[in-house]
Amino acid sequence: MSEFISQPVVWVFLTLAVYFLSQLLHIRLKWVLTSPILITILILILVLVLFNIEFEVYNTGGKYISFFLGPSVVALGVLFYENYEEIKNNIKPFLIAVTLGGLTSVFSVVFILSLLHSPDYLIRSLIPKSVTTPIAIEISKSISGLPSVTAGVVITVGIFGNAFGFYILKFLGIKSKSAIGSALGTASHGIGTARALEESEISGIYSGLALCVNGCLTALLLPYLITWISII
């Protein structure tokens, strides 16, 4: 049995099977809490816990799925090229929105955790919460945070944005596809972008672009911002 579950193909197949079944469930029920990514993660965690399987065993196959995240983001470049003129016409408000969104994410974490008298290392670990995981982990290391905490929070934020982000924006009366995509990409990185692509191609384009811009700006500015915040 141990030899069977240690085979990467087992976990690749199980992950994909659970995801596609979750998609069918979501299409049928149309509930917020039946988001395919949310259901897939919960079921896989349940399987690992019930059968006492270490994450490292799952990741023998999971790492192959994770590998395709990079190429999938790069593949968005095709959509960028096809819609270059529209993006160019909206680039100024887009950059302003993403910059303000990224800064709001940082300062809201600092403000809330400071009110709760949270330790400094926790604040530093949670500040990169809206940046895609690889960048967030490196940022966390550079500002003396805990990368393991950062990774967990980033994934949680992404799942929340994927499951609830679109409905929150809809509740607020935001109908622009570019605005929806920009918001999901800025706040919920790659997992939010997956949700944006489900809504429309335009939303997915802006979400992917927001993911990249917010990641770069946060990586460049956050070390200086955290020093400035510490001085105040």
N, CA, C and O of each residue as an XYZ file, in Angstrom:
928
protein
N       0.832     -1.207      0.000
C       0.000      0.000      0.000
C       0.863      1.254      0.000
O       0.590      2.211     -0.723
N       1.919      1.234      0.828
C       2.798      2.410      0.913
C       3.476      2.693     -0.420
O       3.699      3.848     -0.781
N       3.808      1.612     -1.158
C       4.425      1.797     -2.474
C       3.438      2.420     -3.457
O       3.813      3.219     -4.315
N       2.162      2.038     -3.313
C       1.130      2.561     -4.213
C       0.927      4.054     -4.004
O       0.926      4.822     -4.967
N       0.754      4.475     -2.736
C       0.462      5.887     -2.469
C       1.681      6.785     -2.670
O       1.551      8.007     -2.734
N       2.852      6.184     -2.767
C       4.052      6.992     -2.990
C       4.273      7.305     -4.468
O       5.194      8.040     -4.825
N       3.413      6.736     -5.328
C       3.527      7.000     -6.766
C       2.936      8.370     -7.112
O       1.779      8.632     -6.781
N       3.695      9.243     -7.765
C       3.196     10.595     -8.104
C       1.892     10.579     -8.891
O       1.041     11.447     -8.695
N       1.724      9.588     -9.792
C       0.539      9.569    -10.644
C      -0.736      9.410     -9.818
O      -1.797      9.872    -10.237
N      -0.651      8.770     -8.660
C      -1.819      8.587     -7.796
C      -2.364      9.937     -7.353
O      -3.571     10.175     -7.403
N      -1.470     10.819     -6.919
C      -1.895     12.113     -6.380
C      -2.261     13.091     -7.486
O      -3.129     13.942     -7.294
N      -1.617     12.982     -8.631
C      -2.009     13.810     -9.773
C      -3.427     13.452    -10.195
O      -4.269     14.328    -10.391
N      -3.682     12.153    -10.333
C      -5.013     11.688    -10.735
C      -6.064     12.064     -9.706
O      -7.135     12.554    -10.065
N      -5.770     11.839     -8.417
C      -6.748     12.143     -7.367
C      -7.076     13.632     -7.339
O      -8.242     14.014     -7.228
N      -6.051     14.469     -7.438
C      -6.273     15.921     -7.404
C      -7.142     16.371     -8.566
O      -8.096     17.126     -8.379
N      -6.810     15.904     -9.772
C      -7.581     16.298    -10.953
C      -9.008     15.747    -10.897
O      -9.958     16.435    -11.272
N      -9.153     14.518    -10.431
C     -10.481     13.903    -10.342
C     -11.365     14.665     -9.355
O     -12.525     14.957     -9.647
N     -10.813     14.982     -8.196
C     -11.583     15.725     -7.187
C     -11.960     17.108     -7.715
O     -13.071     17.586     -7.487
N     -11.024     17.746     -8.423
C     -11.303     19.090     -8.947
C     -12.431     19.060     -9.978
O     -13.343     19.884     -9.920
N     -12.377     18.120    -10.916
C     -13.409     18.065    -11.953
C     -14.769     17.697    -11.366
O     -15.795     18.205    -11.819
N     -14.789     16.825    -10.370
C     -16.046     16.492     -9.695
C     -16.572     17.703     -8.919
O     -17.779     17.938     -8.861
N     -15.664     18.459     -8.333
C     -16.063     19.677     -7.626
C     -16.657     20.702     -8.582
O     -17.596     21.419     -8.236
N     -16.096     20.763     -9.796
C     -16.647     21.665    -10.819
C     -18.089     21.280    -11.153
O     -18.955     22.147    -11.267
N     -18.341     19.989    -11.309
C     -19.699     19.525    -11.612
C     -20.657     19.876    -10.473
O     -21.798     20.277    -10.704
N     -20.170     19.717     -9.234
C     -20.993     20.057     -8.071
C     -21.313     21.550     -8.049
O     -22.440     21.951     -7.756
N     -20.314     22.361     -8.362
C     -20.516     23.815     -8.352
C     -21.479     24.248     -9.453
O     -22.319     25.121     -9.237
N     -21.361     23.646    -10.619
C     -22.264     23.967    -11.732
C     -23.700     23.612    -11.375
O     -24.642     24.306    -11.757
N     -23.846     22.526    -10.641
C     -25.185     22.053    -10.286
C     -25.815     22.889     -9.166
O     -26.991     23.245     -9.239
N     -25.025     23.199     -8.128
C     -25.575     23.867     -6.951
C     -25.472     25.393     -6.995
O     -26.330     26.091     -6.453
N     -24.408     25.914     -7.649
C     -24.207     27.361     -7.757
C     -24.075     28.041     -6.391
O     -24.491     29.187     -6.227
N     -23.500     27.340     -5.414
C     -23.293     27.929     -4.096
C     -21.891     28.511     -3.998
O     -20.956     28.023     -4.633
N     -21.756     29.567     -3.189
C     -20.439     30.172     -2.982
C     -19.474     29.157     -2.375
O     -18.315     29.075     -2.780
N     -19.955     28.393     -1.410
C     -19.088     27.461     -0.684
C     -18.757     26.200     -1.471
O     -18.018     25.343     -0.987
N     -19.301     26.080     -2.686
C     -18.941     24.933     -3.523
C     -17.907     25.325     -4.574
O     -17.788     24.671     -5.609
N     -17.163     26.390     -4.306
C     -16.072     26.780     -5.207
C     -15.155     25.578     -5.423
O     -14.696     24.980     -4.449
N     -14.875     25.207     -6.686
C     -14.079     23.994     -6.951
C     -12.734     23.959     -6.239
O     -12.329     22.912     -5.734
N     -12.039     25.088     -6.193
C     -10.731     25.106     -5.528
C     -10.888     24.878     -4.037
O     -10.121     24.121     -3.442
N     -11.883     25.528     -3.420
C     -12.120     25.354     -1.984
C     -12.473     23.908     -1.657
O     -11.911     23.323     -0.731
N     -13.399     23.334     -2.412
C     -13.820     21.947     -2.159
C     -12.676     20.983     -2.379
O     -12.492     20.048     -1.599
N     -11.903     21.199     -3.434
C     -10.772     20.310     -3.730
C      -9.760     20.306     -2.595
O      -9.306     19.247     -2.163
N      -9.406     21.496     -2.113
C      -8.427     21.597     -1.026
C      -8.947     20.921      0.237
O      -8.206     20.195      0.900
N     -10.212     21.152      0.575
C     -10.780     20.567      1.785
C     -10.814     19.036      1.707
O     -10.504     18.352      2.683
N     -11.190     18.508      0.543
C     -11.255     17.055      0.391
C      -9.866     16.432      0.459
O      -9.683     15.391      1.091
N      -8.887     17.062     -0.187
C      -7.524     16.524     -0.146
C      -6.945     16.566      1.264
O      -6.261     15.633      1.685
N      -7.217     17.643      1.994
C      -6.766     17.716      3.392
C      -7.416     16.613      4.206
O      -6.759     15.965      5.021
N      -8.709     16.397      3.985
C      -9.440     15.355      4.709
C      -8.847     13.973      4.422
O      -8.693     13.160      5.333
N      -8.520     13.713      3.166
C      -7.920     12.427      2.793
C      -6.580     12.228      3.497
O      -6.315     11.156      4.041
N      -5.737     13.261      3.484
C      -4.421     13.159      4.111
C      -4.533     12.948      5.620
O      -3.771     12.177      6.204
N      -5.486     13.636      6.246
C      -5.658     13.501      7.703
C      -6.228     12.140      8.067
O      -5.724     11.487      8.982
N      -7.267     11.700      7.369
C      -7.920     10.430      7.689
C      -6.991      9.239      7.518
O      -7.030      8.296      8.310
N      -6.163      9.279      6.496
C      -5.267      8.153      6.229
C      -3.853      8.395      6.747
O      -2.934      7.624      6.468
N      -3.696      9.484      7.509
C      -2.409      9.790      8.153
C      -1.262      9.803      7.139
O      -0.229      9.162      7.332
N      -1.477     10.547      6.061
C      -0.483     10.636      4.990
C       0.244     11.972      5.087
O      -0.392     13.022      5.182
N       1.549     11.937      5.065
C       2.335     13.163      5.153
C       2.190     13.993      3.875
O       2.014     13.450      2.785
N       2.267     15.307      4.030
C       2.167     16.191      2.868
C       3.262     15.891      1.847
O       3.035     15.984      0.641
N       4.445     15.531      2.334
C       5.562     15.230      1.429
C       5.202     14.095      0.480
O       5.640     14.080     -0.670
N       4.394     13.133      0.965
C       3.965     12.016      0.118
C       3.033     12.536     -0.974
O       3.181     12.200     -2.149
N       2.066     13.367     -0.560
C       1.161     13.953     -1.558
C       1.932     14.777     -2.577
O       1.636     14.741     -3.771
N       2.915     15.514     -2.097
C       3.617     16.453     -2.962
C       4.510     15.779     -3.990
O       5.026     16.451     -4.884
N       4.706     14.474     -3.890
C       5.432     13.771     -4.952
C       4.687     13.904     -6.279
O       5.290     13.900     -7.352
N       3.361     14.023     -6.178
C       2.558     14.267     -7.375
C       2.109     15.704     -7.475
O       2.013     16.263     -8.567
N       1.828     16.312     -6.303
C       1.348     17.685     -6.287
C       2.313     18.667     -6.915
O       1.896     19.664     -7.506
N       3.614     18.388     -6.791
C       4.605     19.324     -7.345
C       4.514     19.425     -8.860
O       4.872     20.450     -9.441
N       4.030     18.353     -9.505
C       3.893     18.409    -10.963
C       2.731     19.322    -11.356
O       2.787     20.000    -12.382
N       1.684     19.335    -10.539
C       0.566     20.244    -10.799
C       1.005     21.678    -10.539
O       0.681     22.582    -11.309
N       1.753     21.886     -9.437
C       2.237     23.223     -9.099
C       3.145     23.786    -10.192
O       3.169     24.992    -10.436
N       3.890     22.895    -10.842
C       4.819     23.322    -11.889
C       4.110     24.090    -12.994
O       4.677     25.014    -13.578
N       2.868     23.707    -13.280
C       2.156     24.312    -14.404
C       1.573     25.682    -14.074
O       1.026     26.347    -14.954
N       1.685     26.116    -12.799
C       1.214     27.454    -12.457
C       2.019     28.510    -13.208
O       1.456     29.462    -13.748
N       3.337     28.337    -13.238
C       4.196     29.297    -13.937
C       3.866     29.404    -15.416
O       3.587     30.503    -15.895
N       3.888     28.287    -16.166
C       3.534     28.355    -17.590
C       2.131     28.901    -17.851
O       1.901     29.571    -18.858
N       1.189     28.614    -16.940
C      -0.181     29.108    -17.152
C      -0.238     30.628    -17.038
O      -0.973     31.282    -17.777
N       0.546     31.193    -16.102
C       0.593     32.652    -15.982
C       1.266     33.259    -17.210
O       0.810     34.273    -17.740
N       2.362     32.626    -17.660
C       3.056     33.108    -18.850
C       2.139     33.034    -20.076
O       2.191     33.896    -20.954
N       1.304     32.000    -20.124
C       0.391     31.832    -21.263
C      -0.618     32.973    -21.361
O      -1.183     33.221    -22.426
N      -0.840     33.668    -20.238
C      -1.731     34.826    -20.286
C      -1.178     35.915    -21.203
O      -1.910     36.799    -21.646
N       0.130     35.837    -21.481
C       0.745     36.803    -22.379
C       0.089     36.817    -23.750
O       0.051     37.856    -24.409
N      -0.424     35.683    -24.181
C      -1.128     35.611    -25.469
C      -2.378     36.488    -25.425
O      -2.672     37.228    -26.364
N      -3.109     36.385    -24.308
C      -4.313     37.205    -24.149
C      -3.957     38.684    -24.034
O      -4.679     39.543    -24.541
N      -2.824     38.983    -23.354
C      -2.381     40.372    -23.268
C      -2.148     40.938    -24.672
O      -2.568     42.051    -24.987
N      -1.481     40.157    -25.490
C      -1.149     40.602    -26.847
C      -2.419     40.837    -27.670
O      -2.514     41.815    -28.412
N      -3.377     39.943    -27.531
C      -4.609     40.059    -28.311
C      -5.443     41.270    -27.889
O      -6.220     41.799    -28.684
N      -5.279     41.708    -26.636
C      -6.073     42.832    -26.136
C      -5.184     44.021    -25.758
O      -5.510     44.805    -24.867
N      -4.058     44.128    -26.457
C      -3.055     45.144    -26.125
C      -3.627     46.561    -26.172
O      -3.349     47.365    -25.283
N      -4.416     46.875    -27.189
C      -4.929     48.230    -27.351
C      -5.827     48.633    -26.188
O      -5.735     49.755    -25.689
N      -6.682     47.734    -25.762
C      -7.571     48.052    -24.635
C      -6.772     48.261    -23.354
O      -7.035     49.192    -22.593
N      -5.793     47.386    -23.121
C      -4.965     47.520    -21.925
C      -4.199     48.835    -21.943
O      -4.099     49.515    -20.921
N      -3.656     49.196    -23.113
C      -2.898     50.444    -23.238
C      -3.767     51.649    -22.930
O      -3.312     52.597    -22.289
N      -5.008     51.621    -23.379
C      -5.917     52.746    -23.151
C      -6.306     52.896    -21.676
O      -6.656     53.987    -21.226
N      -6.240     51.794    -20.936
C      -6.649     51.815    -19.529
C      -5.471     51.692    -18.569
O      -5.675     51.470    -17.375
N      -4.250     51.832    -19.063
C      -3.080     51.507    -18.244
C      -2.924     52.450    -17.046
O      -2.521     52.007    -15.971
N      -3.235     53.740    -17.209
C      -3.047     54.676    -16.095
C      -3.985     54.384    -14.930
O      -3.510     54.214    -13.807
N      -5.308     54.317    -15.153
C      -6.187     53.977    -14.020
C      -5.898     52.593    -13.458
O      -6.056     52.360    -12.260
N      -5.475     51.673    -14.323
C      -5.142     50.323    -13.859
C      -3.961     50.362    -12.892
O      -4.027     49.773    -11.812
N      -2.885     51.047    -13.267
C      -1.695     51.114    -12.417
C      -1.986     51.836    -11.103
O      -1.483     51.445    -10.049
N      -2.795     52.886    -11.171
C      -3.163     53.603     -9.948
C      -3.960     52.695     -9.015
O      -3.712     52.656     -7.810
N      -4.923     51.964     -9.588
C      -5.772     51.081     -8.785
C      -4.961     49.964     -8.131
O      -5.137     49.673     -6.948
N      -4.076     49.342     -8.904
C      -3.271     48.241     -8.365
C      -2.302     48.745     -7.297
O      -2.119     48.095     -6.268
N      -1.689     49.887     -7.536
C      -0.753     50.460     -6.556
C      -1.467     50.780     -5.246
O      -0.984     50.436     -4.167
N      -2.624     51.443     -5.347
C      -3.389     51.778     -4.146
C      -3.902     50.518     -3.448
O      -3.939     50.445     -2.220
N      -4.299     49.527     -4.254
C      -4.767     48.268     -3.668
C      -3.665     47.555     -2.910
O      -3.888     47.043     -1.813
N      -2.464     47.522     -3.499
C      -1.331     46.886     -2.832
C      -0.950     47.597     -1.545
O      -0.678     46.951     -0.533
N      -0.927     48.940     -1.578
C      -0.594     49.713     -0.385
C      -1.655     49.550      0.703
O      -1.336     49.454      1.888
N      -2.917     49.521      0.282
C      -4.002     49.325      1.246
C      -3.880     47.974      1.937
O      -4.122     47.858      3.138
N      -3.502     46.955      1.170
C      -3.307     45.627      1.744
C      -2.234     45.649      2.832
O      -2.407     45.063      3.901
N      -1.130     46.327      2.547
C      -0.025     46.398      3.508
C      -0.423     47.152      4.767
O      -0.246     46.651      5.878
N      -0.961     48.357      4.595
C      -1.252     49.208      5.750
C      -2.445     48.700      6.567
O      -2.510     48.933      7.774
N      -3.387     48.008      5.917
C      -4.510     47.443      6.673
C      -4.031     46.341      7.614
O      -4.507     46.233      8.744
N      -3.081     45.518      7.141
C      -2.512     44.472      7.997
C      -1.785     45.091      9.186
O      -1.969     44.668     10.327
N      -0.960     46.095      8.906
C      -0.208     46.761      9.974
C      -1.156     47.391     10.984
O      -0.954     47.257     12.191
N      -2.192     48.078     10.500
C      -3.125     48.776     11.385
C      -3.900     47.795     12.267
O      -3.971     47.971     13.484
N      -4.471     46.774     11.658
C      -5.304     45.824     12.413
C      -4.470     45.035     13.423
O      -4.865     44.892     14.580
N      -3.321     44.526     12.987
C      -2.499     43.736     13.895
C      -1.868     44.592     14.990
O      -1.625     44.108     16.095
N      -1.604     45.859     14.689
C      -1.093     46.759     15.720
C      -2.151     47.011     16.789
O      -1.839     47.068     17.978
N      -3.410     47.162     16.357
C      -4.503     47.332     17.318
C      -4.646     46.115     18.224
O      -5.017     46.233     19.392
N      -4.348     44.950     17.668
C      -4.456     43.702     18.436
C      -3.181     43.393     19.221
O      -3.078     42.354     19.873
N      -2.206     44.315     19.148
C      -0.929     44.149     19.849
C      -0.215     42.848     19.454
O       0.362     42.157     20.293
N      -0.273     42.538     18.158
C       0.382     41.332     17.651
C       1.892     41.521     17.625
O       2.368     42.645     17.459
N       2.654     40.442     17.785
C       4.120     40.561     17.741
C       4.611     41.012     16.377
O       3.956     40.797     15.357
N       5.764     41.634     16.379
C       6.331     42.211     15.154
C       6.545     41.161     14.071
O       6.304     41.429     12.894
N       7.001     39.955     14.461
C       7.278     38.927     13.446
C       6.006     38.491     12.731
O       6.045     38.119     11.558
N       4.861     38.538     13.446
C       3.594     38.148     12.819
C       3.160     39.194     11.801
O       2.667     38.860     10.724
N       3.347     40.463     12.155
C       3.018     41.538     11.214
C       3.852     41.405      9.948
O       3.339     41.522      8.835
N       5.144     41.160     10.132
C       6.031     41.019      8.972
C       5.675     39.790      8.137
O       5.879     39.784      6.923
N       5.153     38.771      8.769
C       4.794     37.540      8.050
C       3.510     37.696      7.251
O       3.340     37.064      6.208
N       2.592     38.552      7.746
C       1.291     38.687      7.104
C       1.219     39.824      6.085
O       0.296     39.869      5.272
N       2.173     40.726      6.125
C       2.140     41.875      5.212
C       2.085     41.471      3.729
O       1.361     42.109      2.966
N       2.831     40.424      3.287
C       2.788     40.086      1.843
C       1.619     39.183      1.474
O       1.715     38.446      0.492
N       0.525     39.211      2.218
C      -0.562     38.243      2.066
C      -1.227     38.247      0.686
O      -1.773     37.226      0.267
N      -1.188     39.366     -0.019
C      -1.894     39.447     -1.300
C      -0.998     39.231     -2.511
O      -1.425     39.429     -3.648
N       0.239     38.827     -2.266
C       1.190     38.594     -3.357
C       1.287     37.095     -3.611
O       1.160     36.296     -2.683
N       1.509     36.714     -4.851
C       1.593     35.302     -5.198
C       2.673     34.587     -4.370
O       3.701     35.184     -4.053
N       2.449     33.344     -4.029
C       3.230     32.631     -3.014
C       4.752     32.699     -3.174
O       5.425     33.040     -2.201
N       5.337     32.396     -4.340
C       6.806     32.430     -4.440
C       7.401     33.792     -4.088
O       8.425     33.875     -3.410
N       6.749     34.863     -4.557
C       7.238     36.209     -4.257
C       7.018     36.532     -2.784
O       7.889     37.110     -2.134
N       5.849     36.159     -2.258
C       5.530     36.456     -0.858
C       6.525     35.798      0.093
O       6.923     36.403      1.089
N       6.924     34.576     -0.203
C       7.880     33.873      0.661
C       9.220     34.581      0.667
O       9.830     34.743      1.723
N       9.686     35.006     -0.499
C      10.971     35.715     -0.560
C      10.887     37.067      0.146
O      11.835     37.482      0.813
N       9.753     37.751      0.001
C       9.576     39.021      0.713
C       9.610     38.784      2.213
O      10.255     39.526      2.954
N       8.915     37.749      2.655
C       8.867     37.430      4.084
C      10.268     37.177      4.641
O      10.603     37.629      5.736
N      11.071     36.457      3.880
C      12.451     36.192      4.318
C      13.243     37.501      4.426
O      14.015     37.689      5.366
N      13.049     38.390      3.470
C      13.849     39.616      3.418
C      13.494     40.606      4.520
O      14.306     41.466      4.859
N      12.275     40.495      5.092
C      11.859     41.441      6.136
C      11.735     40.749      7.499
O      11.081     41.257      8.410
N      12.376     39.582      7.618
C      12.436     38.842      8.889
C      11.079     38.309      9.340
O      10.790     38.273     10.537
N      10.243     37.895      8.380
C       8.994     37.228      8.713
C       9.194     35.726      8.759
O      10.316     35.238      8.622
N       8.104     34.992      8.953
C       8.150     33.530      8.951
C       7.548     33.021      7.643
O       6.332     33.092      7.463
N       8.372     32.510      6.727
C       7.866     32.084      5.414
C       6.746     31.056      5.477
O       5.837     31.081      4.647
N       6.798     30.148      6.454
C       5.749     29.121      6.563
C       4.397     29.756      6.886
O       3.369     29.350      6.345
N       4.405     30.761      7.775
C       3.167     31.483      8.102
C       2.689     32.274      6.888
O       1.500     32.286      6.568
N       3.621     32.925      6.225
C       3.283     33.715      5.030
C       2.621     32.845      3.973
O       1.592     33.221      3.411
N       3.207     31.683      3.700
C       2.664     30.784      2.668
C       1.242     30.356      3.010
O       0.372     30.340      2.139
N       1.004     30.010      4.264
C      -0.332     29.586      4.675
C      -1.365     30.685      4.521
O      -2.482     30.443      4.062
N      -0.981     31.903      4.910
C      -1.912     33.039      4.814
C      -2.176     33.410      3.360
O      -3.310     33.710      2.989
N      -1.132     33.390      2.539
C      -1.293     33.721      1.113
C      -2.277     32.760      0.450
O      -3.154     33.180     -0.306
N      -2.126     31.481      0.735
C      -3.025     30.484      0.147
C      -4.454     30.690      0.648
O      -5.409     30.586     -0.122
N      -4.594     30.983      1.950
C      -5.919     31.218      2.529
C      -6.589     32.433      1.897
O      -7.774     32.397      1.566
N      -5.821     33.507      1.733
C      -6.354     34.724      1.102
C      -6.787     34.433     -0.338
O      -7.832     34.903     -0.786
N      -5.976     33.656     -1.052
C      -6.319     33.298     -2.422
C      -7.607     32.500     -2.505
O      -8.449     32.752     -3.367
N      -7.756     31.538     -1.608
C      -8.971     30.708     -1.588
C     -10.193     31.568     -1.270
O     -11.244     31.425     -1.894
N     -10.041     32.462     -0.291
C     -11.155     33.346      0.076
C     -11.556     34.218     -1.118
O     -12.740     34.362     -1.423
N     -10.551     34.798     -1.790
C     -10.841     35.634     -2.948
C     -11.499     34.861     -4.077
O     -12.394     35.362     -4.756
N     -11.038     33.627     -4.266
C     -11.612     32.780     -5.311
C     -13.074     32.459     -5.016
O     -13.915     32.484     -5.915
N     -13.370     32.158     -3.753
C     -14.721     31.741     -3.382
C     -15.688     32.916     -3.229
O     -16.845     32.827     -3.640
N     -15.212     34.019     -2.637
C     -16.123     35.104     -2.269
C     -15.877     36.427     -2.989
O     -16.758     37.287     -3.013
N     -14.684     36.603     -3.579
C     -14.321     37.890     -4.152
C     -15.304     38.417     -5.174
O     -15.719     39.573     -5.099
N     -15.681     37.579     -6.131
C     -16.593     38.029     -7.185
C     -17.936     38.456     -6.605
O     -18.518     39.445     -7.050
N     -18.430     37.718     -5.616
C     -19.738     38.021     -5.034
C     -19.685     39.303     -4.200
O     -20.656     40.059     -4.156
N     -18.547     39.545     -3.539
C     -18.385     40.791     -2.789
C     -18.386     41.982     -3.745
O     -19.039     42.994     -3.492
N     -17.648     41.847     -4.846
C     -17.604     42.926     -5.843
C     -18.982     43.162     -6.465
O     -19.383     44.301     -6.701
N     -19.687     42.079     -6.722
C     -21.029     42.180     -7.281
C     -21.965     42.877     -6.294
O     -22.785     43.707     -6.687
N     -21.836     42.535     -5.010
C     -22.658     43.156     -3.967
C     -22.390     44.659     -3.892
O     -23.299     45.441     -3.614
N     -21.151     45.057     -4.139
C     -20.767     46.467     -4.094
C     -21.163     47.217     -5.366
O     -20.955     48.425     -5.474
N     -21.732     46.493     -6.319
C     -22.215     47.132     -7.533
C     -21.168     47.315     -8.610
O     -21.373     48.091     -9.544
N     -20.052     46.619     -8.501
C     -18.972     46.731     -9.492
C     -19.263     45.764    -10.637
O     -19.311     44.551    -10.435
N     -19.454     46.299    -11.824
C     -19.822     45.479    -12.978
C     -18.750     45.446    -14.064
O     -18.767     44.565    -14.924
N     -17.819     46.398    -14.030
C     -16.774     46.454    -15.043
C     -15.901     45.203    -14.983
O     -15.380     44.855    -13.923
N     -15.747     44.537    -16.108
C     -14.953     43.309    -16.143
C     -13.480     43.581    -15.851
O     -12.804     42.777    -15.208
N     -12.992     44.721    -16.329
C     -11.597     45.071    -16.074
C     -11.377     45.373    -14.591
O     -10.350     45.005    -14.021
N     -12.352     46.046    -13.974
C     -12.241     46.367    -12.551
C     -12.305     45.101    -11.695
O     -11.556     44.961    -10.728
N     -13.198     44.186    -12.052
C     -13.315     42.926    -11.317
C     -12.013     42.136    -11.407
O     -11.522     41.620    -10.404
N     -11.461     42.045    -12.609
C     -10.206     41.324    -12.789
C      -9.063     41.962    -12.031
O      -8.271     41.267    -11.394
N      -8.971     43.281    -12.094
C      -7.895     43.997    -11.403
C      -7.981     43.778     -9.900
O      -6.962     43.576     -9.239
N      -9.191     43.818     -9.361
C      -9.382     43.631     -7.923
C      -9.008     42.218     -7.493
O      -8.320     42.036     -6.489
N      -9.456     41.221     -8.242
C      -9.163     39.828     -7.881
C      -7.669     39.524     -7.988
O      -7.111     38.839     -7.131
N      -7.028     40.025     -9.026
C      -5.598     39.780     -9.193
C      -4.759     40.473     -8.143
O      -3.771     39.917     -7.662
N      -5.153     41.700     -7.781
C      -4.404     42.450     -6.771
C      -4.543     41.827     -5.391
O      -3.565     41.711     -4.653
N      -5.754     41.430     -5.046
C      -6.021     40.931     -3.688
C      -5.788     39.438     -3.527
O      -5.412     38.986     -2.445
N      -6.005     38.665     -4.589
C      -6.017     37.207     -4.437
C      -5.096     36.465     -5.398
O      -5.228     35.255     -5.579
N      -4.166     37.187     -6.012
C      -3.099     36.633     -6.861
C      -3.555     35.522     -7.818
O      -4.575     35.681     -8.488
N      -2.829     34.415     -7.895
C      -3.092     33.395     -8.904
C      -4.426     32.690     -8.748
O      -5.093     32.392     -9.739
N      -4.818     32.419     -7.509
C      -6.085     31.711     -7.282
C      -7.257     32.621     -7.635
O      -8.275     32.160     -8.151
N      -7.108     33.913     -7.354
C      -8.131     34.873     -7.763
C      -8.205     35.005     -9.272
O      -9.284     35.184     -9.837
N      -7.053     34.915     -9.921
C      -7.010     34.996    -11.387
C      -7.749     33.828    -12.025
O      -8.408     33.989    -13.053
N      -7.639     32.658    -11.417
C      -8.373     31.493    -11.925
C      -9.877     31.762    -11.901
O     -10.604     31.375    -12.816
N     -10.331     32.431    -10.841
C     -11.766     32.774    -10.736
C     -12.136     33.840    -11.759
O     -13.211     33.788    -12.357
N     -11.243     34.806    -11.959
C     -11.515     35.874    -12.925
C     -11.665     35.313    -14.332
O     -12.517     35.762    -15.098
N     -10.839     34.335    -14.667
C     -10.914     33.721    -15.994
C     -12.231     32.993    -16.207
O     -12.700     32.864    -17.338
N     -12.832     32.512    -15.110
C     -14.129     31.851    -15.226
C     -15.220     32.852    -15.597
O     -16.207     32.495    -16.239
N     -15.036     34.104    -15.191
C     -16.046     35.126    -15.461
C     -15.970     35.615    -16.898
O     -16.983     35.686    -17.593
N     -14.757     35.954    -17.342
C     -14.594     36.411    -18.717
C     -13.113     36.497    -19.053
O     -12.263     36.526    -18.163
N     -12.816     36.537    -20.335
C     -11.426     36.641    -20.780
C     -10.814     37.963    -20.340
O      -9.660     38.004    -19.911
N     -11.584     39.046    -20.444
C     -11.083     40.374    -20.063
C     -10.746     40.418    -18.572
O      -9.706     40.948    -18.182
N     -11.618     39.867    -17.755
C     -11.352     39.834    -16.308
C     -10.081     39.055    -16.023
O      -9.276     39.456    -15.182
N      -9.900     37.942    -16.721
C      -8.707     37.131    -16.525
C      -7.433     37.850    -16.927
O      -6.407     37.735    -16.257
N      -7.503     38.599    -18.029
C      -6.336     39.368    -18.505
C      -5.911     40.393    -17.462
O      -4.742     40.459    -17.082
N      -6.871     41.193    -17.005
C      -6.552     42.235    -16.024
C      -6.121     41.637    -14.686
O      -5.272     42.201    -13.997
N      -6.695     40.518    -14.327
C      -6.306     39.870    -13.081
C      -4.873     39.358    -13.144
O      -4.105     39.533    -12.198
N      -4.515     38.728    -14.251
C      -3.147     38.242    -14.417
C      -2.135     39.367    -14.430
O      -1.048     39.252    -13.864
N      -2.508     40.465    -15.089
C      -1.614     41.625    -15.137
C      -1.485     42.261    -13.752
O      -0.397     42.676    -13.355
N      -2.591     42.335    -13.025
C      -2.567     42.897    -11.669
C      -1.712     42.037    -10.745
O      -0.980     42.556     -9.903
N      -1.810     40.728    -10.906
C      -0.986     39.801    -10.124
C       0.500     40.119    -10.304
O       1.252     40.197     -9.332
N       0.905     40.298    -11.543
C       2.319     40.561    -11.845
C       2.765     41.929    -11.332
O       3.822     42.053    -10.712
N       1.952     42.954    -11.596
C       2.318     44.317    -11.199
C       2.373     44.444     -9.685
O       3.317     45.019     -9.144
N       1.361     43.908     -8.992
C       1.338     43.988     -7.529
C       2.501     43.215     -6.916
O       3.089     43.653     -5.927
N       2.833     42.066     -7.501
C       3.964     41.286     -7.003
C       5.275     42.051     -7.133
O       6.083     42.073     -6.204
N       5.482     42.676     -8.287
C       6.724     43.427     -8.512
C       6.811     44.654     -7.612
O       7.847     44.911     -6.999
N       5.713     45.413     -7.536
C       5.719     46.630     -6.716
C       5.924     46.300     -5.239
O       6.677     46.979     -4.541
N       5.253     45.260     -4.775
C       5.382     44.881     -3.364
C       6.795     44.423     -3.054
O       7.353     44.784     -2.017
N       7.375     43.634     -3.941
C       8.738     43.145     -3.724
C       9.741     44.297     -3.690
O      10.706     44.260     -2.927
N       9.511     45.321     -4.515
C      10.444     46.448     -4.584
C      10.264     47.429     -3.425
O      11.243     47.944     -2.887
N       9.016     47.684     -3.044
C       8.732     48.748     -2.085
C       8.620     48.284     -0.634
O       8.924     49.046      0.284
N       8.187     47.045     -0.421
C       7.881     46.619      0.946
C       9.069     46.690      1.904
O       8.886     47.123      3.042
N      10.282     46.285      1.503
C      11.409     46.409      2.448
C      11.612     47.840      2.941
O      11.973     48.047      4.100
N      11.385     48.828      2.075
C      11.522     50.232      2.475
C      10.331     50.674      3.331
O      10.496     51.423      4.294
N       9.124     50.200      2.971
C       7.941     50.560      3.745
C       8.011     50.003      5.164
O       7.638     50.682      6.120
N       8.490     48.763      5.298
C       8.546     48.149      6.624
C       9.558     48.868      7.502
O       9.362     48.975      8.713
N      10.640     49.364      6.903
C      11.614     50.149      7.671
C      11.001     51.465      8.123
O      11.189     51.887      9.264
N      10.259     52.119      7.214
C       9.604     53.379      7.543
C       8.547     53.190      8.626
O       8.430     54.005      9.542
N       7.774     52.102      8.512
C       6.729     51.809      9.507
C       7.366     51.541     10.876
O       6.837     51.961     11.906
N       8.484     50.853     10.877
C       9.164     50.520     12.143
C       9.681     51.767     12.843
O       9.734     51.827     14.071
N      10.064     52.765     12.045
C      10.611     53.999     12.614
C       9.494     54.814     13.279
O       9.709     55.458     14.306
N       8.286     54.776     12.668
C       7.175     55.608     13.181
C       6.766     55.188     14.591
O       5.854     55.777     15.171
